[in-house]
Amino acid sequence: MDELKPFAVFAETVAAGSMSAAGRRLGMSASAVSQTLRTLERQMGVTLLHRSTRKLALTEAGERCYPHCLRLVEAARAAAESLAQARDAPSGELRVAAPVGFAAHIAQALAPVLAQSPQLRLRLLVDDAMIDLIDARIDIAVRVGQLADSNWLARPLCEVEMVLCAAPAYVERHGQPATPADLPGLDWLAWAAETQDAGDAAPAIALLLHGASGESQRLQVPVRIASNNHVALRQMCEQGLGIARLGYADVLAQLSRGTLVRLLPQWRFMPMPVVAVTPKREGEPAKVRVAIEALKRYFATLLTCP
């Protein structure tokens, strides 16, 4: 790109009216400006400026060249302004990836940012499968659980508490489990990624529950229904098809309405971390900075289990 600099110096010299004035604009000495222009003329084999002690005048070749050089300088300034805008003000398209169950949370978290930043657009990619963050050009990905090592930066948002849930009709048919030992005999709904292949037998998931007195129980339960969609699992649970381990914040409304009931409330699972994952880069755009702060504020308010 160094070959473009002499053309920019030429345009600034013509616009400023003298080499000394152009030097002040460019942070160069007048002699450095003169030398740059002479080198350009020598390389191109034409004279661009008639020089005298009182003024500069464009040659015919200089007149033809000047509009192109001026557009070059204007394009560079526009590029710099666009970068400054991206750095200082939320604008452009913000691409966010999140699990299906978190779509409502993302909408609530980013609503204030979108209201305050009319130049900002949101593209929300909702999928319980792992989206390729590079191919999808993701700015922020909300992820739940432990992450594999990567070159991306993970920032903690909150921890999600998981609870055992069932529909009242299911509890009425099968009874309320009294201890973790009762769980393997029930119909389980589970996220497909958590299931373990058991050959010809039903797939299973591993559970680790912690009691109020500090005791722990580890067990395997067979899975009757598996899905790669957490919302579908919750809906099937509400229909009385079995019990499921679901995020407390995601089922709070259903627990309040009574379409789901909590099982074994005296036993808990280890909370799962929720993080915002972003590319590692030196200059983070304003749209990413303000969105991360909004996500942190929102997720800090999520209710925990009583």
DOSE-871629 format. One line per 8 residues: number of its first residue (from 0); their letters; for each residue x, y, z of N, C-alpha, C. Coordinates in nm, 3 decimals, decimal comma. Example, Ala and Ser with C-alpha at 12.3 -4.5 7.8 and 13.67 -1.06 7.14 Angstrom:
REM residues 2
0) as) 1,319:-0,569:0,780:1,230:-0,450:0,780:1,320:-0,330:0,780 ~ 1,285:-0,225:0,708:1,367:-0,106:0,714:1,290:0,003:0,787
REM end
This chain:
REM residues 306
0) mdelkpfa) 0,081:-0,121:0,000:0,000:0,000:0,000:0,085:0,127:0,000 ~ 0,218:0,113:0,019:0,303:0,232:0,023:0,298:0,309:-0,108 ~ 0,268:0,237:-0,218:0,268:0,306:-0,347:0,152:0,406:-0,359 ~ 0,052:0,396:-0,270:-0,061:0,489:-0,274:-0,031:0,619:-0,200 ~ 0,065:0,616:-0,109:0,092:0,736:-0,028:0,130:0,858:-0,113 ~ 0,217:0,846:-0,214:0,250:0,966:-0,293:0,128:1,032:-0,358 ~ 0,031:0,952:-0,401:-0,090:1,010:-0,460:-0,170:1,087:-0,356 ~ -0,174:1,036:-0,233:-0,243:1,108:-0,125:-0,170:1,237:-0,093
8) vfaetvaa) -0,035:1,235:-0,093:0,043:1,357:-0,068:0,018:1,459:-0,178 ~ 0,010:1,413:-0,302:-0,019:1,503:-0,414:-0,156:1,569:-0,395 ~ -0,259:1,489:-0,360:-0,393:1,545:-0,343:-0,396:1,646:-0,230 ~ -0,328:1,617:-0,118:-0,326:1,711:-0,005:-0,251:1,839:-0,042 ~ -0,146:1,827:-0,123:-0,070:1,945:-0,163:-0,155:2,038:-0,248 ~ -0,227:1,980:-0,343:-0,315:2,063:-0,428:-0,425:2,127:-0,343 ~ -0,486:2,050:-0,253:-0,594:2,102:-0,171:-0,545:2,210:-0,076 ~ -0,423:2,193:-0,021:-0,371:2,290:0,076:-0,315:2,415:0,008
16) gsmsaagr) -0,271:2,403:-0,117:-0,221:2,519:-0,191:-0,073:2,540:-0,181 ~ -0,004:2,468:-0,093:0,141:2,480:-0,082:0,197:2,355:-0,016 ~ 0,326:2,335:-0,035:0,387:2,217:0,024:0,400:2,229:0,175 ~ 0,425:2,348:0,223:0,437:2,366:0,368:0,303:2,343:0,436 ~ 0,193:2,392:0,376:0,060:2,370:0,434:0,023:2,222:0,429 ~ 0,057:2,157:0,317:0,031:2,013:0,306:0,111:1,936:0,411 ~ 0,236:1,980:0,435:0,318:1,914:0,535:0,256:1,924:0,674 ~ 0,199:2,041:0,706:0,135:2,056:0,838:0,016:1,962:0,851
24) rlgmsasa) -0,061:1,945:0,743:-0,176:1,853:0,746:-0,131:1,708:0,762 ~ -0,021:1,675:0,699:0,022:1,536:0,692:0,125:1,499:0,799 ~ 0,170:1,598:0,875:0,274:1,570:0,973:0,409:1,544:0,909 ~ 0,436:1,613:0,797:0,562:1,598:0,724:0,627:1,735:0,709 ~ 0,756:1,736:0,683:0,823:1,863:0,651:0,794:1,899:0,506 ~ 0,808:2,028:0,476:0,784:2,072:0,338:0,882:2,006:0,242 ~ 1,006:1,987:0,287:1,104:1,921:0,200:1,068:1,775:0,175 ~ 1,011:1,709:0,275:0,968:1,569:0,257:0,853:1,561:0,158
32) vsqtlrtl) 0,761:1,659:0,164:0,651:1,662:0,068:0,706:1,682:-0,072 ~ 0,799:1,777:-0,086:0,858:1,805:-0,217:0,929:1,682:-0,273 ~ 1,005:1,614:-0,187:1,078:1,496:-0,232:0,983:1,385:-0,275 ~ 0,871:1,367:-0,201:0,772:1,264:-0,236:0,711:1,292:-0,372 ~ 0,679:1,420:-0,398:0,619:1,455:-0,527:0,719:1,439:-0,642 ~ 0,843:1,476:-0,619:0,944:1,459:-0,724:0,966:1,311:-0,756 ~ 0,967:1,229:-0,654:0,983:1,085:-0,676:0,866:1,030:-0,757 ~ 0,743:1,074:-0,724:0,624:1,029:-0,798:0,633:1,071:-0,944
40) erqmgvtl) 0,672:1,197:-0,968:0,684:1,245:-1,106:0,790:1,167:-1,183 ~ 0,900:1,138:-1,116:1,007:1,064:-1,183:0,961:0,920:-1,215 ~ 0,890:0,857:-1,121:0,844:0,721:-1,144:0,740:0,714:-1,256 ~ 0,650:0,815:-1,262:0,543:0,814:-1,361:0,586:0,875:-1,494 ~ 0,697:0,949:-1,495:0,748:1,007:-1,619:0,671:1,129:-1,666 ~ 0,600:1,196:-1,574:0,525:1,318:-1,609:0,544:1,421:-1,498 ~ 0,522:1,546:-1,533:0,525:1,654:-1,433:0,382:1,682:-1,390 ~ 0,361:1,687:-1,260:0,226:1,710:-1,205:0,203:1,854:-1,165
48) lhrstrkl) 0,309:1,923:-1,124:0,297:2,059:-1,072:0,404:2,150:-1,132 ~ 0,361:2,275:-1,171:0,456:2,381:-1,201:0,486:2,452:-1,070 ~ 0,614:2,463:-1,034:0,653:2,522:-0,907:0,713:2,659:-0,931 ~ 0,678:2,752:-0,844:0,742:2,884:-0,843:0,758:2,926:-0,698 ~ 0,825:3,037:-0,674:0,846:3,081:-0,536:0,715:3,127:-0,472 ~ 0,615:3,161:-0,554:0,491:3,217:-0,499:0,376:3,119:-0,498 ~ 0,371:3,023:-0,592:0,253:2,936:-0,598:0,285:2,808:-0,673 ~ 0,189:2,718:-0,663:0,194:2,593:-0,739:0,081:2,595:-0,841
56) alteager) 0,106:2,534:-0,956:0,002:2,525:-1,058:0,004:2,385:-1,117 ~ -0,115:2,332:-1,141:-0,127:2,198:-1,197:-0,090:2,198:-1,345 ~ -0,018:2,097:-1,386:0,001:2,073:-1,528:-0,123:2,004:-1,583 ~ -0,128:1,983:-1,715:-0,243:1,913:-1,772:-0,252:1,772:-1,716 ~ -0,138:1,703:-1,703:-0,138:1,568:-1,646:-0,183:1,572:-1,500 ~ -0,140:1,676:-1,428:-0,180:1,689:-1,289:-0,330:1,711:-1,275 ~ -0,388:1,791:-1,366:-0,532:1,814:-1,362:-0,611:1,685:-1,382 ~ -0,562:1,600:-1,473:-0,631:1,473:-1,497:-0,614:1,379:-1,377
64) cyphclrl) -0,499:1,384:-1,315:-0,470:1,291:-1,204:-0,538:1,332:-1,074 ~ -0,551:1,462:-1,051:-0,597:1,511:-0,921:-0,732:1,455:-0,878 ~ -0,838:1,450:-0,961:-0,968:1,397:-0,914:-0,959:1,253:-0,864 ~ -0,874:1,174:-0,929:-0,860:1,035:-0,885:-0,791:1,028:-0,748 ~ -0,688:1,112:-0,732:-0,618:1,114:-0,603:-0,708:1,166:-0,493 ~ -0,792:1,265:-0,527:-0,885:1,320:-0,428:-0,983:1,212:-0,382 ~ -1,033:1,131:-0,476:-1,124:1,023:-0,439:-1,053:0,920:-0,351 ~ -0,924:0,898:-0,378:-0,846:0,805:-0,296:-0,841:0,854:-0,151
72) veaaraaa) -0,813:0,983:-0,133:-0,806:1,040:0,002:-0,942:1,036:0,070 ~ -1,046:1,070:-0,006:-1,181:1,069:0,052:-1,223:0,928:0,093 ~ -1,186:0,828:0,011:-1,219:0,689:0,045:-1,145:0,645:0,172 ~ -1,019:0,687:0,186:-0,943:0,652:0,306:-1,005:0,716:0,429 ~ -1,049:0,841:0,417:-1,112:0,907:0,531:-1,245:0,840:0,566 ~ -1,321:0,803:0,464:-1,448:0,734:0,490:-1,425:0,601:0,559 ~ -1,319:0,529:0,514:-1,287:0,401:0,578:-1,249:0,422:0,724 ~ -1,169:0,526:0,751:-1,130:0,554:0,890:-1,251:0,592:0,975
80) eslaqard) -1,343:0,670:0,917:-1,463:0,708:0,991:-1,551:0,588:1,022 ~ -1,560:0,494:0,926:-1,642:0,375:0,950:-1,583:0,289:1,061 ~ -1,450:0,280:1,066:-1,385:0,205:1,173:-1,402:0,274:1,307 ~ -1,393:0,406:1,307:-1,414:0,480:1,433:-1,556:0,463:1,483 ~ -1,651:0,460:1,388:-1,791:0,440:1,427:-1,812:0,302:1,486 ~ -1,751:0,200:1,423:-1,762:0,064:1,477:-1,699:0,054:1,615 ~ -1,592:0,130:1,636:-1,523:0,128:1,765:-1,601:0,204:1,873 ~ -1,665:0,314:1,835:-1,721:0,406:1,935:-1,873:0,397:1,951
88) apsgelrv) -1,945:0,353:1,848:-2,091:0,354:1,855:-2,145:0,221:1,803 ~ -2,240:0,160:1,875:-2,298:0,033:1,827:-2,369:0,053:1,694 ~ -2,324:-0,018:1,592:-2,384:-0,005:1,459:-2,356:-0,131:1,380 ~ -2,423:-0,144:1,266:-2,405:-0,261:1,182:-2,485:-0,379:1,234 ~ -2,445:-0,499:1,194:-2,517:-0,621:1,231:-2,444:-0,694:1,343 ~ -2,515:-0,720:1,451:-2,465:-0,800:1,562:-2,517:-0,941:1,546 ~ -2,427:-1,037:1,532:-2,465:-1,177:1,510:-2,444:-1,256:1,639 ~ -2,555:-1,306:1,693:-2,554:-1,375:1,821:-2,607:-1,517:1,802
96) aapvgfaa) -2,539:-1,615:1,860:-2,584:-1,754:1,858:-2,619:-1,794:2,001 ~ -2,728:-1,870:2,016:-2,771:-1,912:2,150:-2,852:-2,040:2,139 ~ -2,856:-2,121:2,247:-2,944:-2,238:2,248:-3,090:-2,195:2,240 ~ -3,175:-2,288:2,195:-3,317:-2,256:2,175:-3,380:-2,205:2,303 ~ -3,352:-2,269:2,415:-3,414:-2,229:2,540:-3,375:-2,091:2,587 ~ -3,270:-2,033:2,529:-3,223:-1,902:2,573:-3,271:-1,788:2,483 ~ -3,348:-1,819:2,381:-3,389:-1,714:2,286:-3,463:-1,601:2,356 ~ -3,555:-1,636:2,447:-3,632:-1,532:2,517:-3,540:-1,447:2,605
104) hiaqalap) -3,440:-1,510:2,666:-3,347:-1,435:2,751:-3,265:-1,337:2,668 ~ -3,220:-1,381:2,550:-3,140:-1,292:2,464:-3,223:-1,172:2,421 ~ -3,348:-1,197:2,386:-3,436:-1,088:2,344:-3,453:-0,985:2,454 ~ -3,477:-1,031:2,577:-3,495:-0,938:2,689:-3,366:-0,865:2,722 ~ -3,253:-0,935:2,715:-3,126:-0,874:2,750:-3,085:-0,764:2,652 ~ -3,109:-0,787:2,524:-3,060:-0,694:2,422:-3,163:-0,590:2,379 ~ -3,287:-0,603:2,426:-3,390:-0,506:2,389:-3,348:-0,362:2,423 ~ -3,293:-0,334:2,542:-3,252:-0,195:2,571:-3,142:-0,145:2,477
112) vlaqspql) -3,048:-0,232:2,441:-2,939:-0,192:2,351:-2,995:-0,156:2,214 ~ -3,086:-0,236:2,162:-3,144:-0,208:2,030:-3,228:-0,081:2,034 ~ -3,296:-0,056:2,145:-3,378:0,065:2,157:-3,291:0,191:2,158 ~ -3,172:0,181:2,217:-3,084:0,298:2,229:-2,991:0,315:2,110 ~ -2,982:0,215:2,024:-2,887:0,219:1,912:-2,959:0,193:1,781 ~ -3,019:0,295:1,720:-3,098:0,274:1,599:-3,017:0,225:1,480 ~ -2,885:0,242:1,483:-2,801:0,196:1,372:-2,759:0,049:1,387 ~ -2,804:-0,015:1,495:-2,763:-0,153:1,523:-2,873:-0,249:1,479
120) rlrllvdd) -2,833:-0,357:1,408:-2,924:-0,463:1,369:-2,884:-0,591:1,441 ~ -2,980:-0,678:1,465:-2,952:-0,804:1,534:-2,987:-0,922:1,444 ~ -2,896:-1,017:1,433:-2,926:-1,145:1,369:-2,902:-1,253:1,475 ~ -3,012:-1,314:1,521:-3,006:-1,413:1,628:-3,020:-1,553:1,569 ~ -2,916:-1,634:1,585:-2,916:-1,772:1,536:-2,942:-1,863:1,655 ~ -3,060:-1,924:1,657:-3,104:-2,006:1,770:-3,096:-2,152:1,730 ~ -3,013:-2,227:1,799:-2,994:-2,368:1,765:-2,929:-2,438:1,883 ~ -2,984:-2,553:1,922:-2,920:-2,630:2,029:-2,797:-2,703:1,980
128) amidlida) -2,782:-2,719:1,848:-2,660:-2,778:1,793:-2,549:-2,672:1,796 ~ -2,425:-2,718:1,796:-2,312:-2,627:1,800:-2,290:-2,564:1,663 ~ -2,323:-2,437:1,650:-2,303:-2,364:1,526:-2,153:-2,338:1,509 ~ -2,105:-2,351:1,386:-1,966:-2,316:1,358:-1,954:-2,164:1,365 ~ -1,890:-2,115:1,470:-1,889:-1,972:1,497:-1,813:-1,892:1,392 ~ -1,712:-1,955:1,332:-1,634:-1,885:1,231:-1,712:-1,877:1,100 ~ -1,765:-1,992:1,056:-1,840:-1,993:0,929:-1,962:-1,901:0,936 ~ -2,027:-1,896:1,052:-2,148:-1,815:1,067:-2,116:-1,670:1,103
136) ridiavrv) -1,987:-1,638:1,115:-1,941:-1,502:1,147:-2,008:-1,450:1,275 ~ -2,005:-1,532:1,379:-2,071:-1,498:1,504:-1,988:-1,396:1,583 ~ -2,055:-1,294:1,636:-1,991:-1,197:1,724:-1,993:-1,245:1,869 ~ -2,107:-1,299:1,912:-2,123:-1,348:2,049:-2,201:-1,478:2,045 ~ -2,152:-1,579:2,116:-2,225:-1,705:2,130:-2,250:-1,729:2,279 ~ -2,375:-1,753:2,315:-2,408:-1,788:2,454:-2,403:-1,939:2,463 ~ -2,322:-1,989:2,554:-2,303:-2,133:2,570:-2,328:-2,173:2,715 ~ -2,381:-2,295:2,731:-2,413:-2,348:2,863:-2,328:-2,472:2,888
144) gqladsnw) -2,271:-2,484:3,008:-2,191:-2,601:3,041:-2,043:-2,577:3,017 ~ -1,964:-2,681:3,042:-1,820:-2,671:3,026:-1,785:-2,668:2,877 ~ -1,692:-2,581:2,841:-1,652:-2,565:2,702:-1,518:-2,632:2,676 ~ -1,504:-2,683:2,555:-1,374:-2,734:2,513:-1,279:-2,616:2,493 ~ -1,150:-2,642:2,511:-1,051:-2,537:2,489:-1,061:-2,486:2,346 ~ -1,048:-2,355:2,330:-1,055:-2,296:2,197:-0,981:-2,164:2,199 ~ -0,973:-2,101:2,082:-0,909:-1,970:2,071:-1,007:-1,857:2,096 ~ -1,127:-1,891:2,143:-1,228:-1,789:2,170:-1,223:-1,751:2,317
152) larplcev) -1,270:-1,631:2,347:-1,270:-1,578:2,483:-1,406:-1,603:2,547 ~ -1,408:-1,671:2,662:-1,533:-1,702:2,734:-1,546:-1,610:2,855 ~ -1,659:-1,538:2,863:-1,682:-1,448:2,976:-1,803:-1,498:3,054 ~ -1,789:-1,520:3,184:-1,901:-1,574:3,262:-2,019:-1,478:3,270 ~ -2,139:-1,530:3,254:-2,262:-1,452:3,267:-2,336:-1,487:3,396 ~ -2,354:-1,617:3,421:-2,425:-1,662:3,540:-2,410:-1,813:3,549 ~ -2,477:-1,872:3,644:-2,486:-2,017:3,654:-2,634:-2,055:3,651 ~ -2,664:-2,161:3,576:-2,802:-2,209:3,565:-2,821:-2,327:3,659
160) emvlcaap) -2,923:-2,319:3,742:-2,957:-2,431:3,829:-3,057:-2,520:3,758 ~ -3,032:-2,649:3,764:-3,118:-2,747:3,701:-3,209:-2,811:3,805 ~ -3,334:-2,834:3,767:-3,431:-2,895:3,859:-3,501:-3,010:3,788 ~ -3,545:-3,108:3,868:-3,624:-3,219:3,815:-3,770:-3,177:3,810 ~ -3,832:-3,199:3,693:-3,970:-3,155:3,675:-4,055:-3,267:3,614 ~ -4,184:-3,261:3,642:-4,281:-3,350:3,579:-4,415:-3,280:3,579 ~ -4,505:-3,325:3,493:-4,641:-3,272:3,492:-4,719:-3,331:3,609 ~ -4,815:-3,258:3,665:-4,897:-3,313:3,774:-4,963:-3,445:3,738
168) ayverhgq) -5,007:-3,459:3,612:-5,073:-3,582:3,571:-4,977:-3,700:3,576 ~ -4,849:-3,675:3,541:-4,751:-3,784:3,547:-4,727:-3,826:3,691 ~ -4,716:-3,728:3,780:-4,695:-3,759:3,922:-4,814:-3,835:3,978 ~ -4,933:-3,797:3,933:-5,052:-3,866:3,981:-5,052:-4,012:3,937 ~ -5,004:-4,040:3,817:-5,002:-4,177:3,767:-4,890:-4,261:3,829 ~ -4,774:-4,199:3,850:-4,655:-4,276:3,888:-4,609:-4,250:4,031 ~ -4,667:-4,151:4,095:-4,627:-4,121:4,232:-4,510:-4,025:4,240 ~ -4,495:-3,963:4,354:-4,387:-3,866:4,378:-4,263:-3,942:4,426
176) patpadlp) -4,149:-3,931:4,356:-4,028:-4,000:4,405:-3,985:-3,942:4,540 ~ -3,949:-4,033:4,632:-3,912:-3,991:4,767:-3,761:-3,974:4,781 ~ -3,684:-4,052:4,706:-3,538:-4,046:4,712:-3,482:-4,063:4,572 ~ -3,355:-4,029:4,550:-3,295:-4,052:4,418:-3,304:-4,197:4,372 ~ -3,312:-4,291:4,466:-3,319:-4,432:4,428:-3,446:-4,464:4,350 ~ -3,549:-4,379:4,361:-3,673:-4,401:4,288:-3,664:-4,356:4,141 ~ -3,563:-4,281:4,104:-3,558:-4,218:3,971:-3,540:-4,316:3,855 ~ -3,458:-4,420:3,867:-3,440:-4,508:3,751:-3,567:-4,577:3,704
184) gldwlawa) -3,667:-4,590:3,788:-3,789:-4,658:3,749:-3,889:-4,568:3,678 ~ -3,855:-4,442:3,653:-3,946:-4,348:3,589:-3,910:-4,327:3,442 ~ -4,003:-4,265:3,369:-3,980:-4,235:3,226:-3,899:-4,105:3,218 ~ -3,783:-4,113:3,151:-3,696:-3,997:3,145:-3,694:-3,933:3,007 ~ -3,697:-3,800:3,009:-3,678:-3,719:2,889:-3,542:-3,652:2,904 ~ -3,461:-3,655:2,799:-3,325:-3,602:2,815:-3,277:-3,537:2,686 ~ -3,184:-3,447:2,703:-3,116:-3,384:2,590:-3,029:-3,490:2,525 ~ -3,039:-3,503:2,393:-2,972:-3,611:2,322:-2,821:-3,610:2,343
192) aetqdagd) -2,762:-3,493:2,353:-2,617:-3,484:2,367:-2,569:-3,542:2,500 ~ -2,657:-3,553:2,598:-2,618:-3,605:2,729:-2,629:-3,757:2,738 ~ -2,697:-3,819:2,643:-2,724:-3,962:2,655:-2,599:-4,043:2,622 ~ -2,589:-4,157:2,686:-2,478:-4,249:2,664:-2,532:-4,375:2,597 ~ -2,465:-4,417:2,489:-2,508:-4,535:2,416:-2,493:-4,660:2,503 ~ -2,598:-4,740:2,509:-2,596:-4,863:2,589:-2,616:-4,986:2,502 ~ -2,576:-4,979:2,375:-2,591:-5,093:2,285:-2,736:-5,118:2,251 ~ -2,783:-5,241:2,273:-2,922:-5,275:2,243:-3,018:-5,222:2,348
200) aapaiall) -2,969:-5,186:2,467:-3,055:-5,135:2,573:-3,084:-4,987:2,547 ~ -3,176:-4,934:2,627:-3,212:-4,792:2,615:-3,092:-4,705:2,650 ~ -3,073:-4,593:2,581:-2,965:-4,502:2,619:-2,989:-4,452:2,762 ~ -2,884:-4,399:2,824:-2,896:-4,355:2,963:-2,824:-4,223:2,981 ~ -2,856:-4,156:3,091:-2,782:-4,037:3,131:-2,734:-4,056:3,274 ~ -2,621:-3,994:3,305:-2,564:-4,002:3,440:-2,611:-3,882:3,520 ~ -2,650:-3,906:3,643:-2,697:-3,800:3,732:-2,609:-3,798:3,857 ~ -2,578:-3,678:3,903:-2,508:-3,661:4,030:-2,587:-3,559:4,111
208) lhgasges) -2,649:-3,605:4,220:-2,733:-3,520:4,303:-2,667:-3,499:4,439 ~ -2,687:-3,378:4,494:-2,628:-3,342:4,622:-2,740:-3,311:4,720 ~ -2,736:-3,377:4,836:-2,839:-3,358:4,937:-2,812:-3,239:5,027 ~ -2,914:-3,201:5,104:-2,904:-3,084:5,191:-2,800:-3,104:5,301 ~ -2,772:-3,228:5,337:-2,677:-3,257:5,446:-2,536:-3,280:5,395 ~ -2,513:-3,259:5,266:-2,380:-3,274:5,211:-2,354:-3,408:5,145 ~ -2,450:-3,501:5,152:-2,431:-3,630:5,087:-2,454:-3,619:4,936 ~ -2,398:-3,714:4,861:-2,414:-3,716:4,716:-2,460:-3,853:4,671
216) qrlqvpvr) -2,535:-3,855:4,562:-2,577:-3,982:4,503:-2,555:-3,975:4,352 ~ -2,487:-4,077:4,301:-2,460:-4,085:4,157:-2,537:-4,206:4,102 ~ -2,609:-4,187:3,994:-2,685:-4,297:3,936:-2,703:-4,278:3,787 ~ -2,737:-4,387:3,719:-2,768:-4,387:3,576:-2,917:-4,414:3,561 ~ -2,981:-4,338:3,473:-3,124:-4,358:3,449:-3,146:-4,382:3,300 ~ -3,229:-4,477:3,263:-3,257:-4,502:3,120:-3,343:-4,391:3,062 ~ -3,317:-4,359:2,937:-3,389:-4,249:2,870:-3,491:-4,307:2,773 ~ -3,615:-4,263:2,790:-3,720:-4,308:2,698:-3,733:-4,216:2,578
224) iasnnhva) -3,722:-4,086:2,602:-3,735:-3,987:2,494:-3,614:-3,895:2,498 ~ -3,546:-3,881:2,385:-3,432:-3,790:2,373:-3,462:-3,688:2,264 ~ -3,413:-3,566:2,282:-3,432:-3,462:2,183:-3,312:-3,370:2,185 ~ -3,286:-3,307:2,071:-3,178:-3,209:2,066:-3,229:-3,068:2,088 ~ -3,352:-3,056:2,140:-3,415:-2,926:2,159:-3,473:-2,917:2,300 ~ -3,421:-2,822:2,380:-3,465:-2,811:2,519:-3,611:-2,767:2,531 ~ -3,657:-2,682:2,440:-3,797:-2,639:2,445:-3,889:-2,758:2,420 ~ -3,852:-2,843:2,325:-3,933:-2,962:2,299:-3,938:-3,053:2,421
232) lrqmceqg) -3,826:-3,068:2,491:-3,824:-3,149:2,612:-3,919:-3,093:2,717 ~ -3,914:-2,963:2,736:-4,005:-2,902:2,834:-4,151:-2,923:2,795 ~ -4,180:-2,906:2,667:-4,318:-2,924:2,623:-4,365:-3,068:2,641 ~ -4,278:-3,164:2,611:-4,315:-3,305:2,631:-4,331:-3,337:2,779 ~ -4,250:-3,272:2,860:-4,262:-3,290:3,005:-4,398:-3,236:3,052 ~ -4,438:-3,120:3,000:-4,569:-3,063:3,037:-4,683:-3,154:2,992 ~ -4,663:-3,230:2,885:-4,767:-3,320:2,836:-4,774:-3,450:2,915 ~ -4,690:-3,464:3,017:-4,697:-3,582:3,103:-4,628:-3,704:3,047
240) lgiarlgy) -4,528:-3,685:2,960:-4,459:-3,799:2,900:-4,344:-3,852:2,986 ~ -4,309:-3,782:3,090:-4,201:-3,828:3,176:-4,144:-3,713:3,256 ~ -4,028:-3,737:3,318:-3,963:-3,633:3,396:-3,837:-3,588:3,323 ~ -3,795:-3,465:3,351:-3,680:-3,408:3,282:-3,603:-3,318:3,375 ~ -3,476:-3,304:3,346:-3,390:-3,209:3,418:-3,386:-3,082:3,335 ~ -3,441:-2,973:3,388:-3,459:-2,849:3,312:-3,403:-2,731:3,390 ~ -3,369:-2,625:3,318:-3,318:-2,504:3,382:-3,426:-2,435:3,463 ~ -3,395:-2,400:3,588:-3,496:-2,340:3,676:-3,553:-2,211:3,616
248) advlaqls) -3,465:-2,126:3,563:-3,513:-1,999:3,507:-3,605:-2,021:3,388 ~ -3,586:-2,133:3,316:-3,667:-2,160:3,197:-3,804:-2,218:3,230 ~ -3,823:-2,273:3,351:-3,950:-2,337:3,386:-4,021:-2,263:3,499 ~ -3,969:-2,147:3,536:-4,030:-2,072:3,647:-4,177:-2,043:3,620 ~ -4,209:-2,003:3,496:-4,349:-1,972:3,462:-4,436:-2,097:3,471 ~ -4,383:-2,209:3,424:-4,461:-2,334:3,427:-4,480:-2,382:3,571 ~ -4,379:-2,365:3,656:-4,394:-2,401:3,797:-4,496:-2,311:3,866 ~ -4,496:-2,183:3,831:-4,593:-2,091:3,891:-4,735:-2,122:3,847
256) rgtlvrll) -4,752:-2,159:3,719:-4,886:-2,191:3,669:-4,932:-2,330:3,714 ~ -4,840:-2,413:3,755:-4,876:-2,547:3,797:-4,879:-2,648:3,684 ~ -4,830:-2,613:3,565:-4,825:-2,711:3,456:-4,706:-2,805:3,473 ~ -4,611:-2,765:3,559:-4,502:-2,852:3,598:-4,486:-2,844:3,750 ~ -4,440:-2,953:3,809:-4,408:-2,953:3,952:-4,262:-2,996:3,968 ~ -4,201:-2,947:4,073:-4,061:-2,981:4,099:-4,054:-3,108:4,183 ~ -3,962:-3,197:4,146:-3,944:-3,322:4,218:-3,815:-3,318:4,300 ~ -3,815:-3,385:4,412:-3,698:-3,395:4,500:-3,631:-3,258:4,523
264) pqwrfmpm) -3,705:-3,159:4,570:-3,645:-3,025:4,587:-3,532:-3,021:4,688 ~ -3,524:-3,123:4,775:-3,415:-3,125:4,874:-3,283:-3,175:4,814 ~ -3,288:-3,222:4,690:-3,167:-3,266:4,619:-3,139:-3,170:4,504 ~ -3,011:-3,140:4,483:-2,973:-3,042:4,380:-2,863:-3,097:4,290 ~ -2,858:-3,039:4,170:-2,749:-3,065:4,078:-2,647:-2,952:4,088 ~ -2,524:-2,981:4,049:-2,425:-2,873:4,039:-2,472:-2,774:3,932 ~ -2,469:-2,645:3,962:-2,511:-2,548:3,860:-2,422:-2,552:3,738 ~ -2,480:-2,515:3,624:-2,406:-2,516:3,497:-2,369:-2,373:3,459
272) pvvavtpk) -2,242:-2,349:3,424:-2,201:-2,213:3,388:-2,260:-2,170:3,254 ~ -2,297:-2,043:3,247:-2,342:-1,981:3,122:-2,239:-1,875:3,087 ~ -2,185:-1,882:2,966:-2,079:-1,790:2,926:-2,113:-1,725:2,793 ~ -2,057:-1,608:2,772:-2,063:-1,541:2,642:-1,928:-1,560:2,575 ~ -1,927:-1,622:2,459:-1,803:-1,654:2,388:-1,786:-1,555:2,273 ~ -1,668:-1,495:2,265:-1,638:-1,400:2,158:-1,500:-1,430:2,100 ~ -1,477:-1,388:1,975:-1,342:-1,405:1,919:-1,241:-1,324:1,998 ~ -1,120:-1,376:2,009:-1,013:-1,299:2,072:-0,960:-1,199:1,970
280) regepakv) -0,970:-1,070:2,001:-0,918:-0,968:1,909:-0,884:-0,843:1,988 ~ -0,793:-0,765:1,932:-0,745:-0,647:2,002:-0,852:-0,539:2,013 ~ -0,907:-0,500:1,898:-1,006:-0,393:1,899:-1,147:-0,448:1,890 ~ -1,217:-0,453:2,002:-1,352:-0,509:2,001:-1,452:-0,401:1,962 ~ -1,540:-0,429:1,865:-1,636:-0,327:1,821:-1,729:-0,285:1,935 ~ -1,780:-0,163:1,926:-1,871:-0,113:2,028:-1,995:-0,200:2,040 ~ -2,044:-0,253:1,927:-2,166:-0,335:1,932:-2,147:-0,458:2,019 ~ -2,025:-0,516:2,017:-1,997:-0,633:2,100:-1,981:-0,592:2,246
288) rvaiealk) -1,912:-0,482:2,271:-1,891:-0,437:2,409:-2,023:-0,409:2,480 ~ -2,111:-0,333:2,415:-2,236:-0,297:2,482:-2,327:-0,418:2,495 ~ -2,322:-0,509:2,398:-2,406:-0,629:2,406:-2,359:-0,720:2,521 ~ -2,229:-0,734:2,538:-2,176:-0,816:2,648:-2,219:-0,757:2,782 ~ -2,208:-0,627:2,797:-2,248:-0,564:2,923:-2,397:-0,582:2,948 ~ -2,479:-0,572:2,843:-2,623:-0,592:2,859:-2,654:-0,736:2,899 ~ -2,585:-0,832:2,840:-2,605:-0,973:2,876:-2,566:-0,997:3,021 ~ -2,454:-0,938:3,064:-2,410:-0,954:3,203:-2,515:-0,899:3,300
296) ryfatllt) -2,567:-0,780:3,270:-2,668:-0,719:3,359:-2,792:-0,806:3,367 ~ -2,836:-0,854:3,252:-2,960:-0,932:3,251:-2,942:-1,065:3,323 ~ -2,839:-1,139:3,288:-2,822:-1,273:3,344:-2,793:-1,268:3,494 ~ -2,742:-1,155:3,543:-2,720:-1,140:3,687:-2,852:-1,137:3,764 ~ -2,962:-1,109:3,693:-3,093:-1,098:3,760:-3,171:-1,229:3,757 ~ -3,121:-1,331:3,687:-3,196:-1,456:3,678:-3,212:-1,519:3,816 ~ -3,331:-1,568:3,843:-3,361:-1,622:3,974:-3,292:-1,756:3,995 ~ -3,253:-1,780:4,119:-3,199:-1,910:4,157:-3,302:-1,987:4,237
304) cp) -3,280:-2,116:4,249:-3,377:-2,201:4,318:-3,391:-2,159:4,464 ~ -3,513:-2,161:4,516:-3,532:-2,131:4,658:-3,479:-2,245:4,744
REM end
